[in-house]
Structures are given as C-alpha cells and as structure tokens.
Amino acid sequence: MPVEPSLNKNQHIVLKWLKYPLNDIPNRFSKNYFAYVTCLFLGQAPDKVLKAYQELSPEQQLEVLAAFADLEMKEVAE
C-alpha cells in the first residue's frame, strides 16, 4: 500500500528532494537515504527542504522514510 499520497505538503517537499540525485549537493554522497539525512543535518539541502524538514514531527519524518523506502523497493523490483 503506497504511503506517498497521504503525506502532507512538507513531507512531499522532503520526499521530492530525496528522489533527486545528489549530484548538485556539496560533498556529494552515494545515492542512499542516510546520505540525504547527512545533508539535512549539515545544512546542505536547499533552504526550502531544510525548512520543510524542520517542520516535521518525528512521526512525520518516519512516514517520509516509509514512502522513500516504498519507492526504492519498487525501483529495485523493476
């Protein structure tokens, strides 16, 4: 069951960024969720994404992670 449609606006902003390649981000990492989280903690994500992420509760952050994992699992299965 996809969780993406039930996400709020801030969650969609963060999820959209998670789907974007890290090529344009300073100190680029390999494509994985933890690399993106590192960029968030280091303040290397776009301002819009940082602001949206800061507005998320811990539960909402987990929902974004679940949506990201769901998308990645579908991609791997193809």
The 8 nearest C-alpha neighbors of each residue, nearest first, counted from 0:
[[1, 2, 69, 3, 66, 4, 65, 5],
 [2, 0, 3, 69, 66, 4, 70, 5],
 [3, 1, 66, 4, 5, 0, 6, 65],
 [2, 4, 66, 5, 6, 1, 11, 63],
 [5, 3, 6, 2, 1, 7, 11, 66],
 [4, 6, 3, 2, 7, 1, 62, 11],
 [7, 5, 3, 4, 10, 11, 8, 2],
 [6, 8, 10, 9, 11, 5, 4, 59],
 [7, 9, 11, 10, 12, 6, 51, 13],
 [10, 8, 51, 12, 11, 7, 13, 52],
 [9, 11, 13, 7, 12, 8, 6, 63],
 [10, 12, 14, 8, 9, 13, 15, 6],
 [13, 11, 9, 15, 10, 14, 48, 8],
 [12, 14, 16, 10, 11, 15, 48, 17],
 [15, 13, 17, 11, 16, 12, 10, 63],
 [14, 16, 12, 18, 17, 13, 11, 19],
 [15, 17, 19, 13, 18, 14, 12, 48],
 [18, 16, 14, 19, 15, 13, 35, 32],
 [17, 19, 15, 16, 14, 20, 67, 70],
 [18, 20, 16, 17, 21, 15, 22, 14],
 [21, 19, 22, 18, 30, 23, 17, 16],
 [20, 22, 24, 23, 27, 19, 28, 30],
 [23, 21, 20, 24, 27, 25, 28, 19],
 [24, 22, 21, 25, 27, 20, 26, 19],
 [23, 25, 21, 27, 22, 26, 43, 44],
 [24, 26, 27, 23, 43, 22, 21, 38],
 [27, 25, 24, 28, 38, 43, 22, 23],
 [26, 28, 25, 24, 21, 22, 29, 23],
 [29, 27, 34, 30, 26, 21, 31, 35],
 [28, 30, 31, 34, 27, 21, 20, 22],
 [31, 29, 28, 21, 34, 20, 32, 35],
 [32, 30, 34, 33, 29, 35, 28, 17],
 [31, 33, 35, 34, 36, 30, 17, 64],
 [32, 34, 36, 35, 31, 37, 38, 30],
 [35, 33, 37, 32, 36, 31, 28, 38],
 [34, 36, 38, 32, 33, 37, 39, 17],
 [35, 37, 39, 33, 38, 34, 40, 32],
 [36, 38, 34, 40, 35, 39, 33, 41],
 [37, 39, 43, 35, 41, 36, 40, 44],
 [40, 38, 36, 42, 37, 41, 44, 43],
 [41, 39, 37, 42, 38, 36, 43, 44],
 [42, 40, 38, 43, 39, 37, 44, 36],
 [43, 41, 39, 40, 44, 38, 49, 45],
 [44, 42, 38, 41, 39, 45, 24, 25],
 [43, 45, 39, 42, 38, 49, 48, 46],
 [44, 46, 48, 47, 49, 43, 42, 50],
 [47, 45, 49, 48, 50, 44, 42, 43],
 [48, 46, 50, 45, 49, 51, 12, 44],
 [49, 47, 51, 45, 46, 50, 13, 52],
 [50, 48, 46, 52, 51, 47, 44, 53],
 [49, 51, 53, 47, 48, 52, 46, 54],
 [50, 52, 9, 48, 54, 53, 49, 47],
 [53, 51, 49, 54, 55, 50, 48, 13],
 [52, 54, 50, 51, 55, 49, 56, 48],
 [55, 53, 51, 52, 50, 56, 9, 49],
 [56, 54, 52, 59, 53, 60, 57, 51],
 [55, 57, 59, 58, 60, 54, 53, 52],
 [58, 56, 60, 59, 61, 55, 62, 54],
 [59, 57, 61, 56, 60, 62, 55, 63],
 [60, 58, 62, 56, 61, 57, 55, 63],
 [59, 61, 57, 63, 58, 62, 55, 56],
 [62, 60, 64, 58, 59, 63, 65, 57],
 [61, 63, 59, 65, 64, 60, 66, 58],
 [64, 62, 66, 60, 61, 65, 10, 67],
 [63, 65, 61, 67, 62, 66, 68, 60],
 [66, 64, 62, 68, 63, 67, 69, 61],
 [67, 65, 69, 63, 3, 2, 68, 64],
 [66, 68, 64, 70, 69, 65, 63, 71],
 [67, 69, 65, 71, 70, 66, 72, 64],
 [70, 68, 66, 72, 67, 71, 65, 73],
 [71, 69, 67, 73, 68, 72, 66, 74],
 [70, 72, 74, 68, 73, 69, 75, 67],
 [71, 73, 75, 69, 74, 70, 68, 76],
 [74, 72, 76, 70, 71, 75, 69, 77],
 [73, 75, 71, 77, 72, 76, 70, 69],
 [76, 74, 72, 73, 77, 71, 70, 69],
 [75, 77, 73, 74, 72, 71, 70, 69],
 [76, 74, 75, 73, 72, 71, 70, 69]]
